Amino acid sequence: MKRYLILSDGTVYEGEAFGAEATSIGELVFTTGVVGYIETLTDPSYYGQIVMQTFPLIGNYGIIEEDFEGECRVRGYVVRQWCDAPSNFRSQYDLDAFLKAKGVPGICGVDTRAITQHIREKGVMNAILCDAPPETLDAVRAYAITDAVQAVSTGVTEFFPHQGEKTRSVTLIDYGAKANIERELQRRGCDVTVVPFDTPAAQILAARPDGVMLSNGPGDPAENDQCIAEIRKLLGSVPLFGICLGHQLMALAAGGRTEKLKYGHRGANQPCKDLATGYTYITSQNHGYAVVSDSLPTGRVRFVNANDGTCEGVDYPDHRVFSVQFHPEACAGPMDTSFLFDKFMDLMGGAGRAAE
C-alpha cells in the first residue's frame, strides 16, 4: 500500500505503508543512531515529531519492552527498510506490531539519505504522513509543538528505591524523563522521587533531598516560564544536575538564552569537547534547541559540540550546579560520559559508584 511523506515546502516522497493506518502531521527530524531504535521510539523528548532513521535497516532485533524509556510520543516513523523477521532472544514482537499498537503511522522504501540532505540544507520543517495527498498543506504549515512538557510529564509523585547500600536521596523533576536516569541513580544507591514538572520549589526543598535532577524533555525550553521560575528558587539551595531540556531550563533560570538549531543534534555519535581537560567524548543527543554560550551572565561553559561549537554543558560552581546537553545515561549507549552521575554523587557528598 502506498504512503506519502509530504514536507511543508511541498516536497513529496512516495513509499510503502507500515505501522498504523493513520494520517499524522509533525515536525520531521532525523536521528543517526545505528542501534537504539526502541529507546528512540519511547523517548518522550520526541513528542510531536515524525522521526526518521538514517541507518538503512531498522527493527532487526525486534521490540523489547524492558528497554522502553517511556511512552511512545512520536507522530510518525520513517525508515529505508524495516525488518519483518527480527532475530534476538529477547525480542517480543516486531516493529510493525509496535507501531500499530501505538497508533503511529510509518513509511518505508523512501530514500532517507536524500530526505536527510534536504533537511540539512533547508532546515527542520513540518511534514505529513498520509495515504492520499491533501488538497492543501495549510494544516501542515500551521502545525506547532506546544505545551509539550505538560503533555509528557508524570501526573503523580513516584518513588523508586535505591539498589545496594543507600547513599543519597534525589528528587527527579520529570519534564519528559527517560527511565534510565532513575536507573543510573538507583545503581549508585540513591532513593529517587520523581515529581511532576510543575512541583513548587518549596515542596521539593521541604522533602530535604540531597540533590535534584532536572530531566530531559520535549519542546521549546523558553515556553516553560513556570518551570524556569521554580528552578531559579532552587539555585543555591541544593545540588542540581540538568540533562538536555533540564540543561536548557537551568541556563534560562540563570539568565541565559536559548535558540533553535537549523536541524538539531540527534543520534549516538555526537562529539563533545571538555574544555577543562581537552578530552573529546562521543555522546548521545536528542535536541533541537541550544543554550547561547555568550548569553550566560553566570557559570562557565564546560562542554562544546566539536562539530558546530554550540554549548553542550555548563558548570555553576558558586551554586553547586552543573548541566549537560547530551545524555550521559544513554541507552543503547555510548556510556562514555556516565561518570557525570558520579560527579553528581560527589557534589551531594556521596560516595556511590555504579554497581557492576
C-alpha positions in Angstrom: 0.0 0.0 0.0 1.4 3.4 -0.9 2.1 6.1 1.7 3.4 9.6 1.2 5.7 11.8 3.2 5.0 15.4 2.2 7.1 18.2 3.6 5.7 21.7 4.3 7.7 23.1 1.4 5.8 20.8 -1.0 8.5 18.1 -1.5 6.8 14.7 -1.9 8.4 11.3 -1.1 6.4 8.1 -2.1 6.9 4.9 -0.2 5.2 1.9 1.3 2.9 2.0 4.4 3.6 0.1 7.6 2.6 0.6 11.2 -0.8 2.2 11.9 -3.3 3.2 9.3 -3.4 6.8 10.1 -2.7 10.3 8.9 -0.3 12.3 11.0 1.3 15.8 11.0 4.5 16.5 12.9 7.9 18.2 12.8 10.2 16.0 10.7 13.6 15.3 12.3 16.4 12.7 11.7 18.5 10.7 14.0 21.7 8.9 13.1 21.7 6.1 15.6 22.7 2.7 14.3 21.1 0.9 17.3 18.7 2.1 20.0 15.6 2.5 17.9 13.5 1.1 20.8 14.8 3.9 23.1 14.2 6.4 20.3 10.6 5.4 19.8 9.9 5.6 23.6 11.9 8.8 24.4 9.3 11.4 25.5 11.7 14.1 24.0 10.4 13.2 20.5 6.9 14.4 21.4 5.2 15.9 18.4 7.8 14.8 15.9 8.0 12.5 12.9 11.3 10.6 13.4 13.4 9.4 10.5 16.3 6.9 11.0 19.3 7.5 8.7 20.6 3.9 9.3 19.0 1.9 6.5 17.8 -1.2 8.3 15.7 -0.8 11.4 13.9 -3.4 13.6 16.4 -6.3 13.2 16.4 -7.1 17.0 12.6 -6.6 17.4 10.8 -4.9 20.2 11.9 -5.4 23.8 9.5 -3.8 26.3 12.1 -3.9 29.1 14.2 -1.4 27.2 11.4 1.2 26.9 12.4 4.7 28.1 8.8 5.9 28.5 5.6 6.2 26.5 5.8 6.4 22.7 5.2 10.0 21.8 6.4 10.2 18.1 3.9 11.3 15.5 5.3 9.1 12.7 8.3 6.9 11.7 10.4 7.0 8.5 12.8 4.2 7.6 14.5 2.9 4.5 13.7 -0.7 5.3 12.2 -2.4 8.4 12.9 -6.0 9.4 9.8 -8.2 9.5 11.8 -11.2 10.9 13.8 -9.9 13.9 16.4 -12.2 15.4 17.1 -11.7 19.1 16.4 -14.0 22.1 14.9 -11.0 23.9 12.6 -9.9 21.1 8.9 -10.0 21.9 7.3 -8.8 18.6 8.3 -6.8 15.6 8.4 -3.1 14.8 5.3 -3.1 12.7 3.2 -4.5 15.5 4.6 -1.9 17.9 3.7 1.0 15.7 0.2 -0.4 15.1 -0.3 -0.8 18.9 0.7 2.8 19.5 -1.3 4.3 16.6 1.8 5.5 14.9 2.0 5.5 11.0 5.2 4.5 9.4 6.7 4.7 5.9 9.4 2.6 4.3 11.0 2.3 0.9 12.0 6.0 0.8 15.5 7.4 0.2 16.3 8.5 3.8 19.7 9.9 2.7 18.0 12.3 0.2 15.5 13.4 2.8 18.3 13.9 5.4 20.2 16.1 2.9 17.1 18.1 2.2 16.5 18.8 5.9 20.2 19.7 6.4 20.1 22.2 3.6 16.6 23.6 4.2 16.3 23.1 8.0 13.8 21.1 10.1 10.3 21.5 8.8 6.8 20.1 9.3 5.6 17.1 7.3 2.6 14.9 6.9 2.4 11.1 6.6 -0.7 10.2 4.6 -2.1 7.6 2.2 -3.5 10.3 -0.1 -2.0 13.7 -0.6 -4.1 16.5 0.9 -5.6 19.3 -1.2 -3.6 21.9 0.6 -0.7 22.0 3.1 -2.1 24.7 5.2 -2.6 22.4 8.2 1.0 21.1 7.9 2.5 24.5 7.8 0.4 25.7 10.7 1.4 22.8 13.0 3.4 23.7 16.1 4.5 21.8 19.1 3.1 23.5 22.2 2.6 22.5 25.9 5.0 19.6 25.3 6.3 19.2 28.8 2.9 19.3 30.3 1.8 16.6 27.8 4.6 14.1 28.8 5.3 14.7 32.4 4.0 12.4 35.1 0.9 13.5 36.9 1.8 11.9 40.2 4.8 11.6 42.5 6.5 8.2 42.2 9.2 6.6 44.4 12.0 4.3 43.2 14.1 2.8 46.0 17.9 2.5 45.9 19.9 -0.6 44.9 22.6 -1.9 47.2 23.7 0.3 50.1 21.8 3.5 50.4 23.9 6.6 49.7 21.6 9.6 49.0 18.1 10.7 48.2 17.4 12.5 44.9 14.3 14.3 43.6 14.0 14.0 39.8 11.8 16.6 38.2 10.0 15.0 35.2 9.9 17.2 32.2 9.8 14.0 30.0 12.4 11.9 31.8 13.9 8.8 30.3 13.7 5.8 32.6 17.5 5.2 32.6 18.1 8.5 34.5 16.5 7.0 37.6 18.2 3.6 37.0 21.6 5.3 37.0 20.8 7.0 40.3 19.4 3.8 41.8 22.5 1.9 40.8 24.5 4.4 42.8 22.5 3.8 45.9 20.0 6.7 45.6 16.4 6.7 46.5 14.7 8.5 43.6 11.5 10.5 44.0 10.0 11.5 40.6 7.8 14.6 40.8 5.6 16.4 38.1 7.1 19.2 36.1 5.1 21.9 38.0 6.1 20.8 41.5 6.9 24.0 43.5 10.5 24.5 44.7 9.3 24.9 48.3 7.7 21.5 48.2 10.8 19.9 46.8 13.1 21.6 49.4 10.7 20.6 52.2 11.4 17.0 51.5 15.1 17.7 52.1 16.6 15.8 49.2 20.4 15.6 48.9 20.2 16.7 45.3 17.7 17.5 42.5 17.9 16.2 38.9 16.3 18.2 36.0 15.3 15.7 33.3 15.3 15.8 29.6 12.1 16.6 27.7 10.5 18.0 24.5 9.6 21.3 23.0 10.9 24.9 23.2 12.6 25.4 26.6 11.7 29.1 26.6 7.9 28.5 26.8 8.3 26.9 30.2 8.1 30.0 32.3 6.7 28.3 35.4 9.4 25.6 35.4 12.1 28.3 34.9 10.8 30.3 37.9 10.8 27.3 40.2 14.4 26.3 39.2 15.5 29.8 40.0 14.3 29.3 43.5 16.3 26.0 43.8 19.6 27.6 42.7 22.0 27.8 45.6 19.8 25.7 48.0 20.6 22.2 46.8 23.0 20.5 44.3 21.4 20.4 40.9 22.2 18.3 37.8 20.4 19.1 34.5 20.3 16.9 31.4 19.1 18.1 27.9 16.0 20.2 28.4 17.0 20.4 32.1 20.3 21.9 30.9 18.4 24.5 28.9 16.0 25.3 31.6 18.9 25.8 34.0 20.5 28.3 31.7 17.3 30.2 31.3 16.8 30.3 35.1 20.4 31.6 35.4 19.6 34.5 33.0 20.8 33.0 29.7 19.1 32.5 26.3 18.3 29.5 24.0 17.9 29.3 20.3 16.6 26.8 17.8 19.1 25.0 15.7 18.8 24.5 12.0 18.3 20.7 12.2 19.3 19.8 15.8 21.6 17.1 17.1 20.0 13.6 17.2 21.9 10.3 17.4 24.6 8.4 19.3 27.7 9.8 17.6 27.9 13.5 18.6 31.5 14.6 19.6 31.7 16.9 22.6 34.9 18.5 23.8 35.5 19.0 27.5 37.1 22.5 27.7 38.5 21.7 31.2 40.5 18.6 30.1 40.8 18.8 26.3 39.2 15.4 26.0 36.5 14.7 23.4 33.7 12.3 24.2 31.3 10.6 21.9 27.8 11.3 23.1 24.1 10.5 22.5 21.9 13.5 21.9 18.3 14.5 21.0 17.6 18.2 20.9 16.6 20.9 18.6 17.5 23.9 20.8 20.8 25.0 22.3 22.0 27.4 25.0 23.6 30.5 23.6 27.0 30.4 25.2 27.7 34.2 25.4 24.3 34.9 26.9 25.1 33.4 30.3 25.7 36.0 33.0 27.0 33.4 35.4 28.6 30.0 35.2 31.1 28.8 32.7 30.8 26.7 29.5 32.3 23.3 30.2 31.5 21.3 27.0 31.1 22.3 23.4 30.0 20.4 20.3 33.0 19.6 18.3 31.1 19.8 15.0 29.5 23.3 15.3 30.8 24.7 18.6 27.4 25.0 20.3 27.1 24.8 24.1 26.9 21.3 25.4 27.4 21.8 29.2 27.8 24.5 31.8 29.2 24.5 35.4 27.8 26.8 38.0 30.4 26.2 40.9 29.0 29.0 43.0 25.7 27.2 43.2 26.8 23.5 43.3 25.1 23.1 39.9 26.1 21.7 36.5 24.2 20.7 33.4 24.9 18.9 30.1 23.0 19.0 26.7 23.9 15.4 25.9 22.7 12.2 27.6 25.2 10.6 30.0 22.6 7.9 30.8 22.1 6.9 27.1 20.8 3.5 26.2 21.9 1.8 23.9 25.0 4.0 24.5 27.6 5.3 24.3 28.2 5.4 28.0 31.4 7.4 27.8 30.1 10.2 30.0 28.3 8.2 32.7 31.0 9.5 35.1 28.9 12.6 35.3 26.5 10.8 37.6 29.5 10.1 39.9 30.3 13.8 39.7 26.7 14.5 40.9 27.2 12.0 43.8 30.4 13.8 44.8 28.6 17.1 44.6 26.0 15.7 47.1 28.7 14.4 49.3 28.0 10.8 48.4 30.5 8.0 47.7 28.2 6.0 45.5 29.5 4.5 42.2 27.7 2.5 39.6 27.2 -1.1 40.7 29.0 -3.6 38.4 
